[in-house]
Every structure is written in structure tokens, then in C-alpha cells.
């Protein structure tokens, strides 16, 4: 009888410990997900900024090429 009670107590303690560890793992996992989401957001923002800059540079290049073409035509 006493051994069974000790076994039950040990099992309860192990279950509580396991639940606590599981809870901490979930917290850690949620923190990792949050960090990854934040990093993803930053990268997307940076990518958007770079795409806008690329568009501006392409437009400037187009304008420069147009100017060069016009100057070439005027010199001929």
C-alpha cells in the first residue's frame, strides 16, 4: 500500500515536471516564432525599399539613355 502511494506521488511529480517543461518549451517556441516573424517583417520592409530604389535607378537610367540618344540625334 505504501509503495503504491509512493509510486503515485512519484508519477504525479513527474507529470507536473513534464507539464512544466512542456509549458516552457511552448513559451520558447512562441518566442522563436515571434523573433522569426519580426525578422521576416524587417526583411520584407528592406526588400520593398530596395525594390523601390531599383525602380528609381532604372528610371534614371532610362532618362539618361534617352538624353544620350537625343544628343546623338542632334549631333548627326
PDB file of N, H, CA, C and O in Angstrom:
ATOM      1  N   UNK A   1       0.839  -1.202   0.000  1.00  0.00           N
ATOM      2  CA  UNK A   1       0.000   0.000   0.000  1.00  0.00           C
ATOM      3  C   UNK A   1       0.876   1.254   0.000  1.00  0.00           C
ATOM      4  O   UNK A   1       0.664   2.169  -0.797  1.00  0.00           O
ATOM      5  N   UNK A   2       1.839   1.287   0.881  1.00  0.00           N
ATOM      6  H   UNK A   2       2.010   0.545   1.528  1.00  0.00           H
ATOM      7  CA  UNK A   2       2.742   2.450   0.971  1.00  0.00           C
ATOM      8  C   UNK A   2       3.538   2.619  -0.317  1.00  0.00           C
ATOM      9  O   UNK A   2       3.742   3.741  -0.781  1.00  0.00           O
ATOM     10  N   UNK A   3       3.981   1.524  -0.885  1.00  0.00           N
ATOM     11  H   UNK A   3       3.815   0.612  -0.508  1.00  0.00           H
ATOM     12  CA  UNK A   3       4.742   1.568  -2.127  1.00  0.00           C
ATOM     13  C   UNK A   3       3.888   2.125  -3.255  1.00  0.00           C
ATOM     14  O   UNK A   3       4.371   2.902  -4.078  1.00  0.00           O
ATOM     15  N   UNK A   4       2.624   1.733  -3.296  1.00  0.00           N
ATOM     16  H   UNK A   4       2.231   1.102  -2.628  1.00  0.00           H
ATOM     17  CA  UNK A   4       1.724   2.256  -4.316  1.00  0.00           C
ATOM     18  C   UNK A   4       1.529   3.760  -4.156  1.00  0.00           C
ATOM     19  O   UNK A   4       1.503   4.496  -5.143  1.00  0.00           O
ATOM     20  N   UNK A   5       1.395   4.207  -2.934  1.00  0.00           N
ATOM     21  H   UNK A   5       1.417   3.610  -2.132  1.00  0.00           H
ATOM     22  CA  UNK A   5       1.239   5.644  -2.675  1.00  0.00           C
ATOM     23  C   UNK A   5       2.488   6.411  -3.099  1.00  0.00           C
ATOM     24  O   UNK A   5       2.404   7.495  -3.676  1.00  0.00           O
ATOM     25  N   UNK A   6       3.641   5.831  -2.801  1.00  0.00           N
ATOM     26  H   UNK A   6       3.710   4.951  -2.332  1.00  0.00           H
ATOM     27  CA  UNK A   6       4.896   6.471  -3.215  1.00  0.00           C
ATOM     28  C   UNK A   6       4.997   6.517  -4.738  1.00  0.00           C
ATOM     29  O   UNK A   6       5.432   7.516  -5.311  1.00  0.00           O
ATOM     30  N   UNK A   7       4.597   5.443  -5.375  1.00  0.00           N
ATOM     31  H   UNK A   7       4.244   4.631  -4.910  1.00  0.00           H
ATOM     32  CA  UNK A   7       4.631   5.385  -6.832  1.00  0.00           C
ATOM     33  C   UNK A   7       3.688   6.434  -7.426  1.00  0.00           C
ATOM     34  O   UNK A   7       4.044   7.133  -8.374  1.00  0.00           O
ATOM     35  N   UNK A   8       2.495   6.533  -6.865  1.00  0.00           N
ATOM     36  H   UNK A   8       2.206   5.965  -6.095  1.00  0.00           H
ATOM     37  CA  UNK A   8       1.533   7.541  -7.339  1.00  0.00           C
ATOM     38  C   UNK A   8       2.113   8.936  -7.160  1.00  0.00           C
ATOM     39  O   UNK A   8       2.021   9.770  -8.060  1.00  0.00           O
ATOM     40  N   UNK A   9       2.704   9.188  -6.010  1.00  0.00           N
ATOM     41  H   UNK A   9       2.779   8.510  -5.279  1.00  0.00           H
ATOM     42  CA  UNK A   9       3.288  10.506  -5.740  1.00  0.00           C
ATOM     43  C   UNK A   9       4.420  10.801  -6.729  1.00  0.00           C
ATOM     44  O   UNK A   9       4.523  11.914  -7.246  1.00  0.00           O
ATOM     45  N   UNK A  10       5.255   9.816  -6.986  1.00  0.00           N
ATOM     46  H   UNK A  10       5.172   8.912  -6.566  1.00  0.00           H
ATOM     47  CA  UNK A  10       6.354   9.974  -7.942  1.00  0.00           C
ATOM     48  C   UNK A  10       5.814  10.256  -9.337  1.00  0.00           C
ATOM     49  O   UNK A  10       6.321  11.132 -10.038  1.00  0.00           O
ATOM     50  N   UNK A  11       4.794   9.522  -9.736  1.00  0.00           N
ATOM     51  H   UNK A  11       4.382   8.811  -9.166  1.00  0.00           H
ATOM     52  CA  UNK A  11       4.188   9.730 -11.050  1.00  0.00           C
ATOM     53  C   UNK A  11       3.566  11.122 -11.150  1.00  0.00           C
ATOM     54  O   UNK A  11       3.703  11.792 -12.173  1.00  0.00           O
ATOM     55  N   UNK A  12       2.895  11.551 -10.106  1.00  0.00           N
ATOM     56  H   UNK A  12       2.784  11.007  -9.274  1.00  0.00           H
ATOM     57  CA  UNK A  12       2.305  12.898 -10.094  1.00  0.00           C
ATOM     58  C   UNK A  12       3.387  13.966 -10.209  1.00  0.00           C
ATOM     59  O   UNK A  12       3.238  14.942 -10.944  1.00  0.00           O
ATOM     60  N   UNK A  13       4.466  13.767  -9.480  1.00  0.00           N
ATOM     61  H   UNK A  13       4.586  12.974  -8.883  1.00  0.00           H
ATOM     62  CA  UNK A  13       5.577  14.727  -9.542  1.00  0.00           C
ATOM     63  C   UNK A  13       6.189  14.762 -10.939  1.00  0.00           C
ATOM     64  O   UNK A  13       6.494  15.830 -11.470  1.00  0.00           O
ATOM     65  N   UNK A  14       6.363  13.587 -11.520  1.00  0.00           N
ATOM     66  H   UNK A  14       6.115  12.720 -11.088  1.00  0.00           H
ATOM     67  CA  UNK A  14       6.922  13.519 -12.872  1.00  0.00           C
ATOM     68  C   UNK A  14       5.994  14.177 -13.884  1.00  0.00           C
ATOM     69  O   UNK A  14       6.449  14.862 -14.801  1.00  0.00           O
ATOM     70  N   UNK A  15       4.699  13.967 -13.716  1.00  0.00           N
ATOM     71  H   UNK A  15       4.330  13.411 -12.971  1.00  0.00           H
ATOM     72  CA  UNK A  15       3.727  14.571 -14.616  1.00  0.00           C
ATOM     73  C   UNK A  15       3.753  16.094 -14.488  1.00  0.00           C
ATOM     74  O   UNK A  15       3.720  16.808 -15.491  1.00  0.00           O
ATOM     75  N   UNK A  16       3.811  16.579 -13.269  1.00  0.00           N
ATOM     76  H   UNK A  16       3.837  15.999 -12.454  1.00  0.00           H
ATOM     77  CA  UNK A  16       3.881  18.021 -13.042  1.00  0.00           C
ATOM     78  C   UNK A  16       5.146  18.598 -13.663  1.00  0.00           C
ATOM     79  O   UNK A  16       5.115  19.645 -14.310  1.00  0.00           O
ATOM     80  N   UNK A  17       6.251  17.903 -13.458  1.00  0.00           N
ATOM     81  H   UNK A  17       6.276  17.053 -12.933  1.00  0.00           H
ATOM     82  CA  UNK A  17       7.517  18.347 -14.040  1.00  0.00           C
ATOM     83  C   UNK A  17       7.434  18.348 -15.563  1.00  0.00           C
ATOM     84  O   UNK A  17       7.891  19.284 -16.219  1.00  0.00           O
ATOM     85  N   UNK A  18       6.854  17.302 -16.113  1.00  0.00           N
ATOM     86  H   UNK A  18       6.483  16.541 -15.581  1.00  0.00           H
ATOM     87  CA  UNK A  18       6.711  17.208 -17.568  1.00  0.00           C
ATOM     88  C   UNK A  18       5.814  18.325 -18.099  1.00  0.00           C
ATOM     89  O   UNK A  18       6.118  18.930 -19.127  1.00  0.00           O
ATOM     90  N   UNK A  19       4.719  18.598 -17.407  1.00  0.00           N
ATOM     91  H   UNK A  19       4.471  18.106 -16.572  1.00  0.00           H
ATOM     92  CA  UNK A  19       3.823  19.689 -17.813  1.00  0.00           C
ATOM     93  C   UNK A  19       4.546  21.034 -17.777  1.00  0.00           C
ATOM     94  O   UNK A  19       4.383  21.861 -18.675  1.00  0.00           O
ATOM     95  N   UNK A  20       5.336  21.241 -16.742  1.00  0.00           N
ATOM     96  H   UNK A  20       5.468  20.569 -16.013  1.00  0.00           H
ATOM     97  CA  UNK A  20       6.092  22.487 -16.615  1.00  0.00           C
ATOM     98  C   UNK A  20       7.101  22.624 -17.750  1.00  0.00           C
ATOM     99  O   UNK A  20       7.227  23.692 -18.350  1.00  0.00           O
ATOM    100  N   UNK A  21       7.816  21.546 -18.040  1.00  0.00           N
ATOM    101  H   UNK A  21       7.713  20.679 -17.552  1.00  0.00           H
ATOM    102  CA  UNK A  21       8.790  21.568 -19.138  1.00  0.00           C
ATOM    103  C   UNK A  21       8.098  21.800 -20.476  1.00  0.00           C
ATOM    104  O   UNK A  21       8.589  22.553 -21.316  1.00  0.00           O
ATOM    105  N   UNK A  22       6.962  21.152 -20.666  1.00  0.00           N
ATOM    106  H   UNK A  22       6.562  20.540 -19.984  1.00  0.00           H
ATOM    107  CA  UNK A  22       6.202  21.318 -21.903  1.00  0.00           C
ATOM    108  C   UNK A  22       5.734  22.763 -22.053  1.00  0.00           C
ATOM    109  O   UNK A  22       5.802  23.340 -23.138  1.00  0.00           O
ATOM    110  N   UNK A  23       5.269  23.329 -20.972  1.00  0.00           N
ATOM    111  H   UNK A  23       5.214  22.861 -20.090  1.00  0.00           H
ATOM    112  CA  UNK A  23       4.830  24.729 -20.996  1.00  0.00           C
ATOM    113  C   UNK A  23       5.998  25.651 -21.364  1.00  0.00           C
ATOM    114  O   UNK A  23       5.841  26.570 -22.168  1.00  0.00           O
ATOM    115  N   UNK A  24       7.159  25.398 -20.775  1.00  0.00           N
ATOM    116  H   UNK A  24       7.287  24.651 -20.123  1.00  0.00           H
ATOM    117  CA  UNK A  24       8.332  26.223 -21.072  1.00  0.00           C
ATOM    118  C   UNK A  24       8.763  26.054 -22.528  1.00  0.00           C
ATOM    119  O   UNK A  24       9.172  27.019 -23.173  1.00  0.00           O
ATOM    120  N   UNK A  25       8.671  24.839 -23.037  1.00  0.00           N
ATOM    121  H   UNK A  25       8.339  24.055 -22.513  1.00  0.00           H
ATOM    122  CA  UNK A  25       9.004  24.608 -24.445  1.00  0.00           C
ATOM    123  C   UNK A  25       8.067  25.388 -25.363  1.00  0.00           C
ATOM    124  O   UNK A  25       8.500  25.956 -26.366  1.00  0.00           O
ATOM    125  N   UNK A  26       6.785  25.413 -25.017  1.00  0.00           N
ATOM    126  H   UNK A  26       6.433  24.951 -24.202  1.00  0.00           H
ATOM    127  CA  UNK A  26       5.823  26.178 -25.817  1.00  0.00           C
ATOM    128  C   UNK A  26       6.149  27.669 -25.773  1.00  0.00           C
ATOM    129  O   UNK A  26       6.078  28.358 -26.790  1.00  0.00           O
ATOM    130  N   UNK A  27       6.503  28.154 -24.599  1.00  0.00           N
ATOM    131  H   UNK A  27       6.560  27.594 -23.772  1.00  0.00           H
ATOM    132  CA  UNK A  27       6.885  29.568 -24.467  1.00  0.00           C
ATOM    133  C   UNK A  27       8.107  29.856 -25.331  1.00  0.00           C
ATOM    134  O   UNK A  27       8.138  30.845 -26.063  1.00  0.00           O
ATOM    135  N   UNK A  28       9.108  28.991 -25.242  1.00  0.00           N
ATOM    136  H   UNK A  28       9.083  28.188 -24.647  1.00  0.00           H
ATOM    137  CA  UNK A  28      10.326  29.175 -26.042  1.00  0.00           C
ATOM    138  C   UNK A  28      10.016  29.133 -27.533  1.00  0.00           C
ATOM    139  O   UNK A  28      10.545  29.927 -28.310  1.00  0.00           O
ATOM    140  N   UNK A  29       9.154  28.200 -27.922  1.00  0.00           N
ATOM    141  H   UNK A  29       8.725  27.554 -27.291  1.00  0.00           H
ATOM    142  CA  UNK A  29       8.781  28.078 -29.331  1.00  0.00           C
ATOM    143  C   UNK A  29       8.055  29.336 -29.795  1.00  0.00           C
ATOM    144  O   UNK A  29       8.320  29.846 -30.884  1.00  0.00           O
ATOM    145  N   UNK A  30       7.145  29.830 -28.975  1.00  0.00           N
ATOM    146  H   UNK A  30       6.929  29.416 -28.091  1.00  0.00           H
ATOM    147  CA  UNK A  30       6.415  31.053 -29.329  1.00  0.00           C
ATOM    148  C   UNK A  30       7.356  32.248 -29.461  1.00  0.00           C
ATOM    149  O   UNK A  30       7.181  33.092 -30.341  1.00  0.00           O
ATOM    150  N   UNK A  31       8.346  32.312 -28.588  1.00  0.00           N
ATOM    151  H   UNK A  31       8.489  31.627 -27.874  1.00  0.00           H
ATOM    152  CA  UNK A  31       9.328  33.399 -28.669  1.00  0.00           C
ATOM    153  C   UNK A  31      10.142  33.300 -29.957  1.00  0.00           C
ATOM    154  O   UNK A  31      10.418  34.309 -30.606  1.00  0.00           O
ATOM    155  N   UNK A  32      10.522  32.078 -30.318  1.00  0.00           N
ATOM    156  H   UNK A  32      10.298  31.258 -29.790  1.00  0.00           H
ATOM    157  CA  UNK A  32      11.268  31.883 -31.569  1.00  0.00           C
ATOM    158  C   UNK A  32      10.421  32.297 -32.768  1.00  0.00           C
ATOM    159  O   UNK A  32      10.902  32.972 -33.678  1.00  0.00           O
ATOM    160  N   UNK A  33       9.157  31.886 -32.757  1.00  0.00           N
ATOM    161  H   UNK A  33       8.766  31.338 -32.018  1.00  0.00           H
ATOM    162  CA  UNK A  33       8.251  32.246 -33.854  1.00  0.00           C
ATOM    163  C   UNK A  33       8.123  33.761 -33.939  1.00  0.00           C
ATOM    164  O   UNK A  33       8.157  34.327 -35.032  1.00  0.00           O
ATOM    165  N   UNK A  34       7.977  34.413 -32.805  1.00  0.00           N
ATOM    166  H   UNK A  34       7.950  33.953 -31.917  1.00  0.00           H
ATOM    167  CA  UNK A  34       7.845  35.876 -32.782  1.00  0.00           C
ATOM    168  C   UNK A  34       9.102  36.537 -33.348  1.00  0.00           C
ATOM    169  O   UNK A  34       9.010  37.471 -34.145  1.00  0.00           O
ATOM    170  N   UNK A  35      10.267  36.055 -32.938  1.00  0.00           N
ATOM    171  H   UNK A  35      10.341  35.296 -32.291  1.00  0.00           H
ATOM    172  CA  UNK A  35      11.519  36.611 -33.467  1.00  0.00           C
ATOM    173  C   UNK A  35      11.614  36.406 -34.974  1.00  0.00           C
ATOM    174  O   UNK A  35      12.018  37.312 -35.703  1.00  0.00           O
ATOM    175  N   UNK A  36      11.244  35.219 -35.439  1.00  0.00           N
ATOM    176  H   UNK A  36      10.916  34.483 -34.847  1.00  0.00           H
ATOM    177  CA  UNK A  36      11.288  34.947 -36.879  1.00  0.00           C
ATOM    178  C   UNK A  36      10.291  35.817 -37.641  1.00  0.00           C
ATOM    179  O   UNK A  36      10.591  36.297 -38.734  1.00  0.00           O
ATOM    180  N   UNK A  37       9.119  36.018 -37.071  1.00  0.00           N
ATOM    181  H   UNK A  37       8.875  35.628 -36.183  1.00  0.00           H
ATOM    182  CA  UNK A  37       8.131  36.887 -37.719  1.00  0.00           C
ATOM    183  C   UNK A  37       8.643  38.322 -37.786  1.00  0.00           C
ATOM    184  O   UNK A  37       8.480  39.000 -38.800  1.00  0.00           O
ATOM    185  N   UNK A  38       9.263  38.779 -36.698  1.00  0.00           N
ATOM    186  H   UNK A  38       9.395  38.227 -35.874  1.00  0.00           H
ATOM    187  CA  UNK A  38       9.835  40.131 -36.684  1.00  0.00           C
ATOM    188  C   UNK A  38      10.935  40.262 -37.732  1.00  0.00           C
ATOM    189  O   UNK A  38      10.993  41.247 -38.467  1.00  0.00           O
ATOM    190  N   UNK A  39      11.801  39.260 -37.789  1.00  0.00           N
ATOM    191  H   UNK A  39      11.753  38.460 -37.192  1.00  0.00           H
ATOM    192  CA  UNK A  39      12.894  39.281 -38.765  1.00  0.00           C
ATOM    193  C   UNK A  39      12.333  39.254 -40.186  1.00  0.00           C
ATOM    194  O   UNK A  39      12.821  39.962 -41.066  1.00  0.00           O
ATOM    195  N   UNK A  40      11.326  38.447 -40.398  1.00  0.00           N
ATOM    196  H   UNK A  40      10.930  37.872 -39.683  1.00  0.00           H
ATOM    197  CA  UNK A  40      10.683  38.365 -41.706  1.00  0.00           C
ATOM    198  C   UNK A  40      10.095  39.720 -42.096  1.00  0.00           C
ATOM    199  O   UNK A  40      10.217  40.152 -43.243  1.00  0.00           O
ATOM    200  N   UNK A  41       9.472  40.371 -41.154  1.00  0.00           N
ATOM    201  H   UNK A  41       9.373  40.020 -40.223  1.00  0.00           H
ATOM    202  CA  UNK A  41       8.892  41.690 -41.417  1.00  0.00           C
ATOM    203  C   UNK A  41       9.988  42.691 -41.808  1.00  0.00           C
ATOM    204  O   UNK A  41       9.828  43.462 -42.754  1.00  0.00           O
ATOM    205  N   UNK A  42      11.089  42.666 -41.073  1.00  0.00           N
ATOM    206  H   UNK A  42      11.219  42.039 -40.304  1.00  0.00           H
ATOM    207  CA  UNK A  42      12.204  43.572 -41.383  1.00  0.00           C
ATOM    208  C   UNK A  42      12.755  43.308 -42.781  1.00  0.00           C
ATOM    209  O   UNK A  42      13.019  44.237 -43.544  1.00  0.00           O
ATOM    210  N   UNK A  43      12.925  42.028 -43.104  1.00  0.00           N
ATOM    211  H   UNK A  43      12.711  41.273 -42.484  1.00  0.00           H
ATOM    212  CA  UNK A  43      13.473  41.664 -44.415  1.00  0.00           C
ATOM    213  C   UNK A  43      12.514  42.085 -45.526  1.00  0.00           C
ATOM    214  O   UNK A  43      12.950  42.579 -46.566  1.00  0.00           O
ATOM    215  N   UNK A  44      11.213  41.892 -45.314  1.00  0.00           N
ATOM    216  H   UNK A  44      10.859  41.491 -44.470  1.00  0.00           H
ATOM    217  CA  UNK A  44      10.232  42.313 -46.323  1.00  0.00           C
ATOM    218  C   UNK A  44      10.271  43.828 -46.513  1.00  0.00           C
ATOM    219  O   UNK A  44      10.211  44.323 -47.639  1.00  0.00           O
ATOM    220  N   UNK A  45      10.372  44.552 -45.412  1.00  0.00           N
ATOM    221  H   UNK A  45      10.420  44.150 -44.498  1.00  0.00           H
ATOM    222  CA  UNK A  45      10.438  46.006 -45.498  1.00  0.00           C
ATOM    223  C   UNK A  45      11.697  46.431 -46.261  1.00  0.00           C
ATOM    224  O   UNK A  45      11.646  47.302 -47.129  1.00  0.00           O
ATOM    225  N   UNK A  46      12.819  45.806 -45.924  1.00  0.00           N
ATOM    226  H   UNK A  46      12.860  45.098 -45.219  1.00  0.00           H
ATOM    227  CA  UNK A  46      14.074  46.114 -46.613  1.00  0.00           C
ATOM    228  C   UNK A  46      13.969  45.768 -48.100  1.00  0.00           C
ATOM    229  O   UNK A  46      14.433  46.526 -48.952  1.00  0.00           O
ATOM    230  N   UNK A  47      13.365  44.638 -48.403  1.00  0.00           N
ATOM    231  H   UNK A  47      12.988  44.023 -47.711  1.00  0.00           H
ATOM    232  CA  UNK A  47      13.186  44.227 -49.790  1.00  0.00           C
ATOM    233  C   UNK A  47      12.320  45.239 -50.545  1.00  0.00           C
ATOM    234  O   UNK A  47      12.639  45.614 -51.673  1.00  0.00           O
ATOM    235  N   UNK A  48      11.238  45.673 -49.925  1.00  0.00           N
ATOM    236  H   UNK A  48      10.979  45.368 -49.009  1.00  0.00           H
ATOM    237  CA  UNK A  48      10.374  46.681 -50.558  1.00  0.00           C
ATOM    238  C   UNK A  48      11.150  47.964 -50.837  1.00  0.00           C
ATOM    239  O   UNK A  48      11.032  48.552 -51.912  1.00  0.00           O
ATOM    240  N   UNK A  49      11.939  48.387 -49.865  1.00  0.00           N
ATOM    241  H   UNK A  49      12.035  47.909 -48.991  1.00  0.00           H
ATOM    242  CA  UNK A  49      12.741  49.601 -50.031  1.00  0.00           C
ATOM    243  C   UNK A  49      13.737  49.439 -51.172  1.00  0.00           C
ATOM    244  O   UNK A  49      13.924  50.351 -51.978  1.00  0.00           O
ATOM    245  N   UNK A  50      14.372  48.280 -51.235  1.00  0.00           N
ATOM    246  H   UNK A  50      14.221  47.540 -50.580  1.00  0.00           H
ATOM    247  CA  UNK A  50      15.344  48.028 -52.296  1.00  0.00           C
ATOM    248  C   UNK A  50      14.669  47.973 -53.666  1.00  0.00           C
ATOM    249  O   UNK A  50      15.222  48.453 -54.655  1.00  0.00           O
ATOM    250  N   UNK A  51      13.489  47.393 -53.717  1.00  0.00           N
ATOM    251  H   UNK A  51      13.040  47.003 -52.913  1.00  0.00           H
ATOM    252  CA  UNK A  51      12.766  47.345 -54.993  1.00  0.00           C
ATOM    253  C   UNK A  51      12.384  48.755 -55.457  1.00  0.00           C
ATOM    254  O   UNK A  51      12.458  49.060 -56.647  1.00  0.00           O
ATOM    255  N   UNK A  52      11.983  49.600 -54.529  1.00  0.00           N
ATOM    256  H   UNK A  52      11.923  49.353 -53.562  1.00  0.00           H
ATOM    257  CA  UNK A  52      11.656  50.985 -54.885  1.00  0.00           C
ATOM    258  C   UNK A  52      12.899  51.720 -55.376  1.00  0.00           C
ATOM    259  O   UNK A  52      12.851  52.457 -56.361  1.00  0.00           O
ATOM    260  N   UNK A  53      14.003  51.509 -54.680  1.00  0.00           N
ATOM    261  H   UNK A  53      14.041  50.911 -53.880  1.00  0.00           H
ATOM    262  CA  UNK A  53      15.257  52.139 -55.092  1.00  0.00           C
ATOM    263  C   UNK A  53      15.670  51.643 -56.474  1.00  0.00           C
ATOM    264  O   UNK A  53      16.109  52.430 -57.313  1.00  0.00           O
ATOM    265  N   UNK A  54      15.532  50.359 -56.707  1.00  0.00           N
ATOM    266  H   UNK A  54      15.175  49.720 -56.026  1.00  0.00           H
ATOM    267  CA  UNK A  54      15.861  49.798 -58.014  1.00  0.00           C
ATOM    268  C   UNK A  54      14.994  50.432 -59.100  1.00  0.00           C
ATOM    269  O   UNK A  54      15.491  50.760 -60.178  1.00  0.00           O
ATOM    270  N   UNK A  55      13.730  50.603 -58.828  1.00  0.00           N
ATOM    271  H   UNK A  55      13.326  50.336 -57.953  1.00  0.00           H
ATOM    272  CA  UNK A  55      12.837  51.240 -59.804  1.00  0.00           C
ATOM    273  C   UNK A  55      13.281  52.670 -60.102  1.00  0.00           C
ATOM    274  O   UNK A  55      13.262  53.107 -61.252  1.00  0.00           O
ATOM    275  N   UNK A  56      13.679  53.393 -59.057  1.00  0.00           N
ATOM    276  H   UNK A  56      13.693  53.038 -58.122  1.00  0.00           H
ATOM    277  CA  UNK A  56      14.157  54.771 -59.264  1.00  0.00           C
ATOM    278  C   UNK A  56      15.426  54.789 -60.114  1.00  0.00           C
ATOM    279  O   UNK A  56      15.571  55.615 -61.015  1.00  0.00           O
ATOM    280  N   UNK A  57      16.329  53.876 -59.820  1.00  0.00           N
ATOM    281  H   UNK A  57      16.210  53.205 -59.089  1.00  0.00           H
ATOM    282  CA  UNK A  57      17.586  53.813 -60.573  1.00  0.00           C
ATOM    283  C   UNK A  57      17.318  53.431 -62.032  1.00  0.00           C
ATOM    284  O   UNK A  57      17.928  53.985 -62.946  1.00  0.00           O
ATOM    285  N   UNK A  58      16.406  52.483 -62.239  1.00  0.00           N
ATOM    286  H   UNK A  58      15.911  52.032 -61.496  1.00  0.00           H
ATOM    287  CA  UNK A  58      16.059  52.097 -63.614  1.00  0.00           C
ATOM    288  C   UNK A  58      15.460  53.282 -64.371  1.00  0.00           C
ATOM    289  O   UNK A  58      15.759  53.489 -65.547  1.00  0.00           O
ATOM    290  N   UNK A  59      14.627  54.043 -63.704  1.00  0.00           N
ATOM    291  H   UNK A  59      14.384  53.875 -62.749  1.00  0.00           H
ATOM    292  CA  UNK A  59      14.029  55.215 -64.346  1.00  0.00           C
ATOM    293  C   UNK A  59      15.101  56.256 -64.673  1.00  0.00           C
ATOM    294  O   UNK A  59      15.081  56.861 -65.745  1.00  0.00           O
ATOM    295  N   UNK A  60      16.028  56.457 -63.752  1.00  0.00           N
ATOM    296  H   UNK A  60      16.045  55.966 -62.881  1.00  0.00           H
ATOM    297  CA  UNK A  60      17.131  57.394 -64.014  1.00  0.00           C
ATOM    298  C   UNK A  60      17.968  56.916 -65.198  1.00  0.00           C
ATOM    299  O   UNK A  60      18.362  57.712 -66.050  1.00  0.00           O
ATOM    300  N   UNK A  61      18.231  55.635 -65.244  1.00  0.00           N
ATOM    301  H   UNK A  61      17.911  54.988 -64.551  1.00  0.00           H
ATOM    302  CA  UNK A  61      18.992  55.069 -66.355  1.00  0.00           C
ATOM    303  C   UNK A  61      18.244  55.288 -67.672  1.00  0.00           C
ATOM    304  O   UNK A  61      18.836  55.690 -68.673  1.00  0.00           O
ATOM    305  N   UNK A  62      16.958  55.023 -67.656  1.00  0.00           N
ATOM    306  H   UNK A  62      16.477  54.696 -66.843  1.00  0.00           H
ATOM    307  CA  UNK A  62      16.146  55.226 -68.855  1.00  0.00           C
ATOM    308  C   UNK A  62      16.223  56.685 -69.309  1.00  0.00           C
ATOM    309  O   UNK A  62      16.362  56.963 -70.501  1.00  0.00           O
ATOM    310  N   UNK A  63      16.132  57.608 -68.359  1.00  0.00           N
ATOM    311  H   UNK A  63      16.019  57.382 -67.391  1.00  0.00           H
ATOM    312  CA  UNK A  63      16.204  59.034 -68.698  1.00  0.00           C
ATOM    313  C   UNK A  63      17.580  59.396 -69.260  1.00  0.00           C
ATOM    314  O   UNK A  63      17.688  60.165 -70.216  1.00  0.00           O
ATOM    315  N   UNK A  64      18.614  58.841 -68.665  1.00  0.00           N
ATOM    316  H   UNK A  64      18.526  58.216 -67.889  1.00  0.00           H
ATOM    317  CA  UNK A  64      19.972  59.106 -69.158  1.00  0.00           C
ATOM    318  C   UNK A  64      20.152  58.556 -70.576  1.00  0.00           C
ATOM    319  O   UNK A  64      20.733  59.215 -71.439  1.00  0.00           O
ATOM    320  N   UNK A  65      19.654  57.360 -70.801  1.00  0.00           N
ATOM    321  H   UNK A  65      19.182  56.824 -70.100  1.00  0.00           H
ATOM    322  CA  UNK A  65      19.759  56.770 -72.139  1.00  0.00           C
ATOM    323  C   UNK A  65      18.984  57.608 -73.155  1.00  0.00           C
ATOM    324  O   UNK A  65      19.425  57.793 -74.289  1.00  0.00           O
ATOM    325  N   UNK A  66      17.853  58.100 -72.741  1.00  0.00           N
ATOM    326  H   UNK A  66      17.496  57.950 -71.820  1.00  0.00           H
ATOM    327  CA  UNK A  66      17.051  58.942 -73.624  1.00  0.00           C
ATOM    328  C   UNK A  66      17.798  60.236 -73.950  1.00  0.00           C
ATOM    329  O   UNK A  66      17.808  60.687 -75.096  1.00  0.00           O
ATOM    330  N   UNK A  67      18.415  60.819 -72.941  1.00  0.00           N
ATOM    331  H   UNK A  67      18.407  60.453 -72.010  1.00  0.00           H
ATOM    332  CA  UNK A  67      19.200  62.040 -73.163  1.00  0.00           C
ATOM    333  C   UNK A  67      20.353  61.773 -74.129  1.00  0.00           C
ATOM    334  O   UNK A  67      20.605  62.550 -75.049  1.00  0.00           O
ATOM    335  N   UNK A  68      21.040  60.666 -73.901  1.00  0.00           N
ATOM    336  H   UNK A  68      20.834  60.034 -73.153  1.00  0.00           H
ATOM    337  CA  UNK A  68      22.162  60.312 -74.778  1.00  0.00           C
ATOM    338  C   UNK A  68      21.679  60.103 -76.207  1.00  0.00           C
ATOM    339  O   UNK A  68      22.319  60.558 -77.155  1.00  0.00           O
ATOM    340  N   UNK A  69      20.572  59.429 -76.359  1.00  0.00           N
ATOM    341  H   UNK A  69      20.052  59.060 -75.589  1.00  0.00           H
ATOM    342  CA  UNK A  69      20.005  59.189 -77.687  1.00  0.00           C
ATOM    343  C   UNK A  69      19.645  60.514 -78.349  1.00  0.00           C
ATOM    344  O   UNK A  69      19.926  60.712 -79.531  1.00  0.00           O
ATOM    345  N   UNK A  70      19.037  61.402 -77.612  1.00  0.00           N
ATOM    346  H   UNK A  70      18.809  61.240 -76.652  1.00  0.00           H
ATOM    347  CA  UNK A  70      18.663  62.715 -78.152  1.00  0.00           C
ATOM    348  C   UNK A  70      19.896  63.527 -78.550  1.00  0.00           C
ATOM    349  O   UNK A  70      19.891  64.204 -79.579  1.00  0.00           O
ATOM    350  N   UNK A  71      20.937  63.461 -77.746  1.00  0.00           N
ATOM    351  H   UNK A  71      20.941  62.911 -76.910  1.00  0.00           H
ATOM    352  CA  UNK A  71      22.171  64.191 -78.063  1.00  0.00           C
ATOM    353  C   UNK A  71      22.817  63.608 -79.309  1.00  0.00           C
ATOM    354  O   UNK A  71      23.315  64.342 -80.163  1.00  0.00           O
ATOM    355  N   UNK A  72      22.805  62.271 -79.410  1.00  0.00           N
ATOM    356  H   UNK A  72      22.400  61.675 -78.716  1.00  0.00           H
ATOM    357  CA  UNK A  72      23.354  61.610 -80.599  1.00  0.00           C
ATOM    358  C   UNK A  72      22.605  62.063 -81.845  1.00  0.00           C
ATOM    359  O   UNK A  72      23.213  62.347 -82.878  1.00  0.00           O
ATOM    360  N   UNK A  73      21.307  62.128 -81.740  1.00  0.00           N
ATOM    361  H   UNK A  73      20.814  61.898 -80.901  1.00  0.00           H
ATOM    362  CA  UNK A  73      20.482  62.543 -82.887  1.00  0.00           C
ATOM    363  C   UNK A  73      20.793  63.995 -83.257  1.00  0.00           C
ATOM    364  O   UNK A  73      20.880  64.331 -84.438  1.00  0.00           O
ATOM    365  N   UNK A  74      20.959  64.840 -82.266  1.00  0.00           N
ATOM    366  H   UNK A  74      20.889  64.567 -81.306  1.00  0.00           H
ATOM    367  CA  UNK A  74      21.243  66.257 -82.524  1.00  0.00           C
ATOM    368  C   UNK A  74      22.610  66.439 -83.174  1.00  0.00           C
ATOM    369  O   UNK A  74      22.786  67.342 -83.991  1.00  0.00           O
ATOM    370  N   UNK A  75      23.562  65.612 -82.832  1.00  0.00           N
ATOM    371  H   UNK A  75      23.419  64.878 -82.168  1.00  0.00           H
ATOM    372  CA  UNK A  75      24.921  65.733 -83.381  1.00  0.00           C
ATOM    373  C   UNK A  75      25.012  65.213 -84.807  1.00  0.00           C
ATOM    374  O   UNK A  75      25.968  65.530 -85.515  1.00  0.00           O
ATOM    375  N   UNK A  76      24.056  64.438 -85.236  1.00  0.00           N
ATOM    376  H   UNK A  76      23.279  64.181 -84.661  1.00  0.00           H
ATOM    377  CA  UNK A  76      24.127  63.837 -86.575  1.00  0.00           C
ATOM    378  C   UNK A  76      23.632  64.746 -87.616  1.00  0.00           C
ATOM    379  O   UNK A  76      23.626  64.390 -88.795  1.00  0.00           O
TER     380      UNK A  76
END
